[in-house]
Amino acid sequence: MTTGLPDPEMVEINGGVSITLFAYPLLSEADKTSDNKRGEKRGEKLSENRQKILNAMRENPGVSQAELVEIVGIVSTNIEKNIKYLKDNGWIRRIGPAKGGYWEVIID
């Protein structure tokens, strides 16, 4: 099974072993910028609606899609499409189930 994650790193330390497991893909040095501001990833600017979604998730990680409809002012289908884009492109991830879980903003 391919996860798209880097392989675990194993290092021997004082007769023991340290293993590093990665939870999401690392950015290469080319992807990192010193002026990586909120709403920019690898030189990409997010739409105003996606910015509003990220800001709402930062302020309230437990925000629901219904609440996002009210905050952003777009229909539920478009909220779902924007969330899918943000997840697929590594901006956010969902921790836990649909009910009772929360959003983690990965890239600020």
N, C-alpha and C positions, 0 to 999 in steps of 0.2 A: 504494500500500500504506500503510495506517495503522498506525503502531507505538504510538500513544498517548504518544509522547515529545514534549517541547517542540521547536519548530523550532530549528535551529542559530542561534546568535547570531554575526553578523559585524560586526566593528568595524575601522575604518581607524586604524592607529597608525603615525605617522612614515613615511608612504608605503607601508606594508605592510598586511597584513590579518591579523587575529586571528579565528579561528573556534573557537567553543565548541560541541562536540557533547555531547549528554546521553545517558548510558547507561541511565538509568531515570527515571521521572517525578519531578519535584520536588514537594515538599509546599508547599501554599500557607501563608501566614502563619497562617491560621485553623487549619490542621492541626498547626502546631508549638506545643508547649507548653513552658514553662520547667521544668515538673516531669515531663518525659517520662522515666519510669523504665523499667528493664528490664521487659519484658512489657507495656508499655502503648503503644498507638499511637492517637492521636486519641481518647483517653479510653477505649479498649477494653482490657479485661483479657483476657489469654490464658488458656486452660484450663491446668490443671496439666500435662497431657501435652504440650501445645505448648510450655510453658515448659521442660520437660525436654528436648525435642527441640532447642530453641534453645540451651540451655546446653551440650548435648553437641556441637552444631555449633561453638559458640564455642571449646570446649576442644580439639576435634579436628575441623577442617574436612574431613578425609577420612573421617569416620565413615560406615559403610555402613548400609543399611536393616536388615540382619540384626543389626548391633550395636545399633541403636536399639531393636529389638524387646526385646533383653536389658536395655538401660538403662531404657527407659520401662515395660516390662512389659505391653505390649499386642501384639495380633497384627499381622502384617505389613500386612494390608489397612488397618487403622486408622492405621498409620504412614504409608502412602501417602496416605491421605485428609488427614491432618494436614499432611504436607509440601506437598501440592497447595494447601491453604488458605494456608499460610505463603507459598508462591511467588505465588499469585494475589493476595494482599493486600500484597505488597511487603516482607515481612519478610526473606525470603531469596532467593537465586538460586543456580543451579548454574553453576559455571565448569568448562568442559571436559566430557569424555564421562562416561558412567555409571561406567566403570572408568577410574580414573586421574584423575578430576576431583575437585573439592572444593566445599564449601558456603561461601557468603559470607553472613554475617548482615548485612543492610543497616541494620536499625533496631535499636538497642540499647535 
